[in-house]
Amino acid sequence: MNELKENILKLSAEIVQKLDFFLVDFNIRGDQRKRIIEVYVDGEKNVSADDLAEISREINSAIEKQNLIDKSYRLDVSTPGVDRPLKFLQQFPKHVNRNFEIIIKNKDEEQKFTGKLLAINGEDLHFNVNGKEVIVKFNNTIKAKVLISFS
């Protein structure tokens, strides 16, 4: 990772954490003439448009104050969206009672199932799968994606 990316990643992570959210993903693309900085954040509570605007203002201000980029750039701050799998344990509590598609590692093989998240107890995720409770250690999840429901 180049120095510019490392510096902006570090300052973004610090700002996001200071505002009680966490950094889910980060990317810089484009060239020196027009860089695009993408910052994806989430929180234990829902992230509002006002929260995203505040995070964006703080990151923008820090980039300019430290003079990290001297050309034009675009900063995009958003949530990961429902199509992205959850990466952190802190993302799960607000999705209790929602359906998930889960891929876990079980010994040396992968296991895939669909179930409703019932509860989180420490690092244990409790799912209802076909009427039975299945407990999954968070560290054993390979992919956990919230399924969209229109009911």
Backbone torsions as a table, in degrees:
resi	resn	phi	psi	omega
1	MET	NA	135.3	-178.5
2	ASN	-77.8	166.5	-173.6
3	GLU	-62.4	-40.8	178.7
4	LEU	-59.3	-48.7	-178.9
5	LYS	-62.4	-43.5	178.7
6	GLU	-59.8	-44.6	-178.7
7	ASN	-64.6	-44.3	-178.7
8	ILE	-70.8	-37.9	176.6
9	LEU	-60.6	-46.4	-178.3
10	LYS	-62.6	-47.8	-178.5
11	LEU	-68.4	-35.7	177.1
12	SER	-63.6	-45.9	-180.0
13	ALA	-61.1	-41.8	179.2
14	GLU	-64.3	-43.9	-179.2
15	ILE	-66.2	-46.2	-179.1
16	VAL	-60.1	-44.2	179.9
17	GLN	-65.9	-41.1	179.5
18	LYS	-59.4	-31.5	-178.8
19	LEU	-92.5	14.8	176.0
20	ASP	68.0	34.8	172.7
21	PHE	-125.7	-177.8	175.1
22	PHE	-138.5	150.4	-178.2
23	LEU	-79.7	124.7	-179.6
24	VAL	-97.3	-41.2	-178.7
25	ASP	-155.6	159.6	-176.6
26	PHE	-153.5	139.9	179.2
27	ASN	-153.2	144.5	169.8
28	ILE	-123.0	128.8	177.4
29	ARG	-136.2	177.5	-176.3
30	GLY	91.7	-170.7	-179.4
31	ASP	-120.5	-172.5	-175.9
32	GLN	-63.5	-26.6	180.0
33	ARG	-73.1	-37.0	-177.3
34	LYS	-149.3	92.1	178.4
35	ARG	-85.4	146.8	173.6
36	ILE	-121.4	120.1	179.3
37	ILE	-105.8	121.8	-179.4
38	GLU	-112.9	123.7	179.9
39	VAL	-123.3	122.5	179.4
40	TYR	-111.5	124.5	-176.6
41	VAL	-124.8	157.5	174.6
42	ASP	-146.4	174.7	179.7
43	GLY	-153.7	170.9	177.5
44	GLU	-69.9	-26.8	171.9
45	LYS	-106.8	169.6	178.8
46	ASN	-64.1	145.2	-179.3
47	VAL	-96.9	123.0	-177.7
48	SER	-91.8	168.5	175.8
49	ALA	-62.5	-36.2	177.4
50	ASP	-64.7	-39.5	176.7
51	ASP	-60.8	-45.8	-179.4
52	LEU	-62.9	-40.1	179.1
53	ALA	-64.6	-41.3	179.2
54	GLU	-65.2	-43.6	177.9
55	ILE	-60.5	-44.8	-180.0
56	SER	-61.0	-45.6	178.9
57	ARG	-60.2	-44.8	-178.3
58	GLU	-63.9	-44.7	179.9
59	ILE	-65.5	-45.9	178.0
60	ASN	-56.1	-47.4	-179.3
61	SER	-60.6	-43.2	-179.6
62	ALA	-66.6	-40.3	178.0
63	ILE	-61.3	-44.3	-179.2
64	GLU	-70.9	-40.8	180.0
65	LYS	-62.0	-39.8	-179.5
66	GLN	-88.3	-1.5	179.2
67	ASN	51.4	49.1	-177.1
68	LEU	-77.7	-30.1	179.8
69	ILE	-129.4	125.0	-177.3
70	ASP	-99.0	-8.5	177.2
71	LYS	-104.8	-177.6	179.2
72	SER	-73.3	150.3	177.4
73	TYR	-151.2	163.1	176.0
74	ARG	-122.4	131.8	178.2
75	LEU	-109.0	120.4	176.5
76	ASP	-111.8	117.1	176.9
77	VAL	-116.1	123.4	-179.5
78	SER	-152.5	175.4	173.1
79	THR	-86.9	162.7	-177.1
80	PRO	-64.9	-25.7	-177.8
81	GLY	87.2	160.2	-174.9
82	VAL	-70.9	-17.2	-178.0
83	ASP	-81.4	-10.7	-179.2
84	ARG	-95.8	138.2	176.6
85	PRO	-64.5	152.9	175.9
86	LEU	-75.4	139.2	-177.0
87	LYS	-108.9	-26.6	-171.4
88	PHE	-122.6	146.3	179.4
89	LEU	-57.8	-35.3	-179.2
90	GLN	-63.0	-17.1	-179.3
91	GLN	-79.9	-18.1	-172.0
92	PHE	-75.8	-40.6	-173.3
93	PRO	-53.3	-38.3	-178.6
94	LYS	-74.1	-2.6	179.5
95	HIS	-110.7	14.2	175.6
96	VAL	-59.5	140.6	-177.5
97	ASN	74.2	14.9	174.3
98	ARG	-109.4	155.2	179.8
99	ASN	-85.3	143.8	-178.3
100	PHE	-128.2	153.2	163.9
101	GLU	-108.5	122.6	-173.0
102	ILE	-123.1	138.5	169.1
103	ILE	-121.1	124.7	-179.6
104	ILE	-123.6	159.7	171.4
105	LYS	-95.8	126.8	-179.4
106	ASN	-125.0	100.1	-171.7
107	LYS	62.4	-116.8	-177.5
108	ASP	-103.5	9.3	-177.9
109	GLU	-128.2	161.7	176.5
110	GLU	-94.2	143.9	179.2
111	GLN	-128.9	133.9	-178.1
112	LYS	-118.9	136.7	175.7
113	PHE	-153.3	166.9	176.0
114	THR	-119.2	134.5	179.8
115	GLY	-163.6	165.9	179.4
116	LYS	-92.9	130.3	177.1
117	LEU	-72.9	116.7	-178.1
118	LEU	-91.7	-41.7	-175.4
119	ALA	-165.8	165.4	173.2
120	ILE	-125.6	127.3	178.7
121	ASN	-127.8	100.9	-174.2
122	GLY	65.1	-118.8	177.9
123	GLU	-101.7	8.9	179.2
124	ASP	-94.2	127.4	175.3
125	LEU	-101.4	124.2	-177.6
126	HIS	-102.9	120.1	-179.3
127	PHE	-118.2	148.8	168.8
128	ASN	-98.7	114.6	179.8
129	VAL	-120.1	109.0	-179.7
130	ASN	53.0	43.3	176.8
131	GLY	83.3	-2.1	179.0
132	LYS	-115.4	143.7	177.3
133	GLU	-81.8	128.1	177.2
134	VAL	-118.5	127.8	179.0
135	ILE	-106.1	126.6	-177.6
136	VAL	-120.8	130.0	172.5
137	LYS	-72.2	132.2	-179.3
138	PHE	-53.2	-41.2	-178.4
139	ASN	-64.2	-15.3	178.5
140	ASN	-92.0	-2.7	179.9
141	THR	-79.3	132.9	173.9
142	ILE	-95.3	-41.8	-179.8
143	LYS	-150.0	132.1	177.7
144	ALA	-134.3	114.0	-175.4
145	LYS	-125.2	129.4	176.9
146	VAL	-71.3	132.7	178.3
147	LEU	-91.3	136.1	-179.9
148	ILE	-75.6	132.3	-180.0
149	SER	-124.6	134.8	-180.0
150	PHE	-106.8	17.5	-179.6
151	SER	-97.2	NA	NA
